[in-house]
């Protein structure tokens, strides 16, 4: 594996090998990152490798061997990982898309990856402050990667102090063309959507409003982790739902799981989905400077408190301002197209590795910007 940048043909097929957890992780929440992978296979012609197991036993052997030897290479040779894929050609980049920091061992299911992949990088969607104190973190094969991209901002500094590879914050994103209601927006027949984790107080207030009025409130009725059989279909369904929604209740990530998060507040994927679909977002953004940096336009979110019922009052006030609602919706879509598509995140990650996106990905960015400008023209008229 070489750390030297090279002049490459960016449209070579395939030049990128993507390692995914979709072979054994079927939660609805993971469909956000599977959408990113789908974009890479579609526009970068990337090859997707999805192991069907986390290899629990081999991983335990690996950690024990590394604890004794302090060598990633020795631990990999000792641990009984199966060879699910054998590489017979070179790749410019091996790119692992993981939902947590405990899955990096998946690379060992690929025979010859160290010799056949010029660059290696890893995107970890989620990590929290308590993870930095977990002893297992020091036994993970961080040095298998040239660069670590992290989907949460609060752990960047702490993780950077613990591992050798550089760590860069890459905020969540969305397939904005899938979620955008333009160029042919449907009618918004759903008054409020509240998908995923929710405040029981806000939920009860909305249920009460729905029972008293001609008010369509959409919410989850299933309990526990929702398992998905087809990630693409799930994202299409969610996009269609939000495109037809007026108001979207949106909270910072895992707001009701402070034991897991250590009290950290992060921008959840729901903000990016709701904005891209043109909903008017109501809720509580995370504290800190990340949210105002990435959602830097007027009325990106109308803030309400988790513990109050003022969400119903806020909706009533907004309903009396139809021109403001239309402007919020259009600005959310336009800014998402300009700032929060997965193609922009991919470009930033490739730049850190001194690589360039494919011609198809560049063409996508150009179309995103054209569509956004057409929406902004309507806003300013």
C-alpha positions in Angstrom: 0.0 0.0 0.0 1.5 3.3 -1.1 0.9 6.6 0.6 2.2 8.5 -2.5 -0.4 10.3 -4.6 -0.4 9.4 -8.3 -1.8 10.6 -11.6 -4.8 8.3 -12.3 -7.5 7.9 -14.9 -10.5 8.9 -12.8 -13.0 7.0 -15.0 -11.2 3.6 -14.9 -13.7 0.8 -14.1 -13.7 0.1 -11.3 -11.1 2.1 -9.5 -12.7 2.0 -6.0 -13.5 -0.9 -3.7 -16.2 0.0 -1.2 -16.6 -2.2 1.9 -20.1 -2.1 3.4 -21.8 -3.4 6.5 -25.1 -3.9 4.6 -24.5 -7.6 4.4 -25.3 -8.0 8.2 -26.7 -4.7 9.3 -30.4 -4.3 8.2 -31.5 -1.4 10.4 -33.5 1.4 8.8 -31.0 4.0 10.3 -28.2 2.5 8.3 -30.0 3.2 5.0 -28.5 6.7 5.2 -25.0 5.5 4.6 -26.1 2.8 2.2 -27.5 5.6 0.1 -24.0 7.0 0.0 -22.6 3.7 -1.2 -25.3 3.4 -3.9 -24.2 6.8 -5.2 -20.6 5.6 -5.4 -21.5 2.4 -7.2 -23.7 4.4 -9.6 -21.5 7.3 -10.4 -18.0 6.1 -9.6 -18.7 2.6 -10.8 -17.3 1.4 -7.5 -17.2 -2.3 -6.7 -19.2 -3.1 -3.5 -18.0 -5.7 -1.0 -20.5 -6.5 1.7 -19.4 -9.3 4.2 -22.3 -11.2 5.6 -20.9 -11.3 9.1 -18.9 -9.2 11.7 -16.6 -12.3 12.3 -17.0 -12.0 16.1 -14.7 -14.9 17.0 -11.9 -13.8 14.6 -12.3 -10.2 15.9 -11.7 -11.4 19.4 -8.6 -13.3 18.4 -7.4 -10.3 16.5 -7.8 -8.0 19.6 -6.0 -10.5 21.8 -3.1 -11.0 19.3 -2.7 -7.2 18.9 -2.8 -6.7 22.7 0.1 -9.1 23.0 2.1 -8.2 19.9 1.1 -4.5 19.4 1.2 -5.3 15.7 -1.8 -5.0 13.3 -0.1 -7.2 10.7 0.7 -10.0 13.2 -2.9 -9.9 14.6 -4.4 -10.1 11.1 -2.2 -13.1 10.2 -3.2 -14.9 13.4 -6.9 -14.2 13.4 -9.0 -16.7 11.5 -10.8 -14.3 9.1 -12.4 -16.0 6.1 -11.4 -14.9 2.6 -14.7 -13.8 1.1 -13.0 -11.8 -1.7 -9.7 -12.2 -3.4 -8.3 -9.3 -5.3 -6.7 -10.0 -8.7 -6.3 -6.4 -9.8 -5.2 -3.0 -8.4 -7.6 -0.3 -7.0 -6.9 3.3 -6.5 -8.8 3.3 -3.2 -10.3 0.9 -0.7 -13.0 2.8 1.1 -14.8 1.4 4.1 -18.2 2.8 5.1 -18.9 1.8 8.7 -21.6 2.8 11.1 -19.3 2.5 14.2 -15.6 2.2 15.0 -15.8 -1.5 15.8 -16.0 -2.8 12.3 -12.7 -2.1 10.7 -11.7 -5.8 10.8 -14.0 -6.4 7.8 -11.0 -5.6 5.6 -9.5 -8.9 6.6 -12.2 -10.7 4.6 -10.5 -9.4 1.5 -7.4 -11.4 0.4 -4.6 -9.2 -0.9 -6.0 -5.8 -0.1 -2.8 -4.5 1.4 -1.0 -5.2 -1.9 -3.7 -4.3 -4.4 -5.1 -1.0 -2.9 -3.0 2.2 -3.4 -5.0 4.2 -0.8 -7.2 3.3 2.1 -9.7 5.4 3.9 -12.6 4.9 6.3 -15.8 6.8 6.9 -17.3 6.1 10.4 -20.8 7.4 10.6 -21.2 7.4 14.4 -19.1 7.5 17.5 -19.7 9.0 20.9 -17.6 10.4 23.8 -17.9 7.2 26.0 -16.3 5.2 23.1 -13.1 7.1 23.6 -12.7 5.5 27.0 -13.5 2.0 25.8 -10.4 -0.3 26.0 -11.3 -2.0 22.7 -10.7 1.3 20.8 -6.9 0.9 21.2 -7.0 -2.6 19.8 -8.8 -1.6 16.5 -6.7 -1.5 13.3 -6.7 2.2 12.8 -3.3 2.2 11.0 -4.8 0.1 8.2 -6.2 3.5 6.9 -4.4 6.6 5.7 -7.3 8.8 6.7 -10.3 8.5 9.0 -13.4 10.5 8.2 -15.9 10.8 11.1 -19.5 11.7 10.8 -19.7 13.4 14.2 -17.8 16.5 15.2 -17.5 16.2 19.0 -15.1 13.2 18.9 -12.7 14.6 16.3 -10.2 16.1 18.8 -10.3 13.2 21.3 -9.9 10.6 18.6 -7.1 12.5 16.9 -5.1 12.3 20.1 -5.5 8.6 20.4 -4.6 7.3 16.9 -2.0 8.0 14.2 -4.0 8.5 11.0 -5.5 12.0 10.5 -9.2 12.4 11.5 -11.5 14.8 9.6 -15.1 15.7 10.3 -17.4 14.9 7.4 -21.0 15.9 8.2 -24.0 13.8 7.2 -25.5 14.3 3.8 -28.2 13.0 1.6 -29.0 12.1 -2.0 -30.6 15.6 -2.6 -31.8 14.6 -6.1 -33.8 11.8 -4.6 -35.3 13.9 -1.8 -35.8 17.1 -3.7 -39.4 17.7 -4.7 -38.3 19.7 -7.8 -38.6 20.1 -10.7 -42.2 18.7 -10.3 -43.2 19.1 -6.6 -46.2 17.1 -5.4 -48.9 18.4 -3.2 -48.1 18.4 0.5 -51.0 16.5 2.0 -49.3 15.5 5.2 -49.4 18.2 7.9 -46.6 16.9 10.2 -44.2 14.0 10.0 -42.3 12.8 13.1 -40.1 9.8 12.1 -37.6 8.1 14.4 -36.9 9.1 18.0 -39.4 11.5 19.4 -40.3 13.6 22.4 -43.4 12.0 24.1 -44.7 15.4 25.1 -44.5 16.8 21.5 -45.9 13.5 20.1 -48.9 13.6 22.5 -49.7 17.2 21.6 -49.7 16.4 17.9 -51.8 13.3 18.4 -54.3 15.4 20.3 -54.3 18.0 17.5 -54.9 15.2 15.0 -57.9 13.9 16.9 -59.5 17.3 17.2 -59.0 18.7 13.7 -58.6 17.9 10.1 -54.9 17.4 10.6 -52.8 14.6 9.1 -50.0 13.6 11.5 -47.6 10.8 10.3 -45.5 9.0 12.9 -43.9 5.6 13.6 -46.1 3.0 15.4 -43.5 0.2 15.5 -41.4 -0.4 18.6 -37.7 -1.3 18.5 -35.2 -1.2 15.6 -36.9 -1.3 12.2 -35.3 -3.9 9.9 -35.2 -3.2 6.2 -35.0 -5.7 3.3 -34.3 -3.2 0.5 -32.4 0.1 1.4 -33.0 1.8 -1.9 -36.8 1.2 -1.6 -36.8 2.5 2.0 -35.1 5.7 1.0 -37.5 6.2 -1.9 -40.4 5.7 0.5 -38.9 8.2 3.0 -38.2 10.8 0.3 -41.7 10.5 -1.1 -43.1 10.9 2.4 -41.1 14.1 3.2 -41.8 15.6 -0.3 -45.5 15.4 0.7 -45.0 16.8 4.2 -45.5 20.4 5.3 -43.8 20.3 8.8 -41.1 17.9 9.9 -40.3 17.5 13.6 -36.5 17.3 13.8 -34.2 16.8 16.9 -30.4 16.5 17.3 -29.1 12.9 17.0 -30.1 10.5 19.8 -31.4 13.3 22.0 -33.0 10.9 24.4 -30.0 8.6 24.8 -27.6 10.6 26.8 -25.9 7.5 28.4 -24.8 6.4 24.9 -23.9 9.9 23.7 -22.2 11.1 26.8 -24.4 14.2 26.5 -22.8 15.1 23.1 -25.1 16.8 20.6 -24.7 16.1 16.9 -26.5 17.0 13.7 -28.7 14.0 12.8 -29.5 12.8 9.3 -33.1 13.9 9.7 -32.1 17.6 9.3 -30.5 16.9 5.9 -33.4 14.8 4.7 -36.1 17.2 5.9 -34.4 20.2 4.3 -33.6 18.5 1.0 -37.3 17.5 0.7 -38.4 21.1 1.4 -40.2 20.5 4.7 -40.4 23.2 7.3 -38.4 21.8 10.1 -39.5 22.4 13.7 -37.5 21.1 16.7 -34.2 21.4 18.5 -30.9 21.6 16.7 -27.6 20.6 18.5 -25.7 23.0 20.5 -22.3 24.2 19.2 -21.2 25.9 16.1 -21.6 23.0 13.6 -25.3 23.4 13.0 -25.2 27.2 12.3 -22.2 26.6 10.1 -23.9 24.0 7.9 -27.5 25.4 8.1 -26.6 29.0 7.7 -29.8 30.3 6.0 -32.8 32.0 7.6 -35.5 29.7 9.1 -33.5 26.5 8.5 -35.3 25.3 11.6 -38.0 26.8 13.9 -36.9 25.9 17.4 -39.2 24.5 20.0 -38.4 22.8 23.3 -38.6 19.0 23.8 -40.5 19.3 27.0 -43.1 21.8 25.8 -46.3 21.6 23.7 -45.5 24.9 21.9 -45.0 22.9 18.7 -48.8 23.1 18.0 -48.7 26.9 18.7 -45.7 27.3 16.4 -47.5 25.4 13.6 -50.5 27.6 14.0 -48.4 30.8 13.8 -46.6 29.5 10.7 -49.9 28.5 9.0 -50.9 32.2 9.1 -47.8 33.0 7.0 -48.1 31.1 3.7 -45.5 33.2 1.9 -42.9 32.6 4.7 -43.7 28.9 4.5 -43.1 28.8 0.8 -39.9 30.7 1.1 -38.6 28.4 3.9 -39.4 25.3 1.8 -37.6 26.6 -1.3 -34.6 27.8 0.6 -34.2 24.5 2.3 -34.3 22.6 -1.0 -32.0 25.1 -2.8 -29.4 25.2 0.0 -29.4 21.4 0.3 -28.7 21.0 -3.4 -25.8 23.5 -3.1 -24.3 22.2 0.1 -25.5 18.8 1.4 -25.4 16.3 -1.4 -23.3 13.2 -0.9 -21.3 14.2 -3.9 -19.8 17.2 -2.1 -18.8 15.1 0.9 -17.2 12.6 -1.5 -15.2 15.4 -3.2 -13.9 16.5 0.1 -12.8 13.0 1.1 -11.1 12.4 -2.2 -9.3 15.8 -1.9 -7.8 14.7 1.4 -6.3 11.7 -0.4 -5.2 13.8 -3.4 -7.7 12.0 -5.7 -10.4 13.4 -8.0 -14.0 12.5 -8.5 -15.3 10.9 -11.7 -16.6 12.8 -14.6 -20.1 11.5 -13.7 -19.8 12.9 -10.2 -18.7 16.3 -11.5 -21.6 16.4 -13.9 -23.9 15.6 -11.0 -22.6 18.6 -9.0 -23.1 20.9 -12.1 -26.8 19.7 -12.3 -27.3 20.2 -8.6 -26.1 23.8 -8.9 -28.3 24.5 -11.9 -31.4 23.1 -10.2 -30.7 25.1 -7.0 -30.3 28.3 -9.0 -33.6 27.7 -10.8 -35.3 27.4 -7.3 -33.6 30.5 -6.0 -34.8 32.6 -8.9 -38.4 31.8 -7.9 -37.6 32.7 -4.3 -36.2 36.1 -5.3 -39.0 37.0 -7.7 
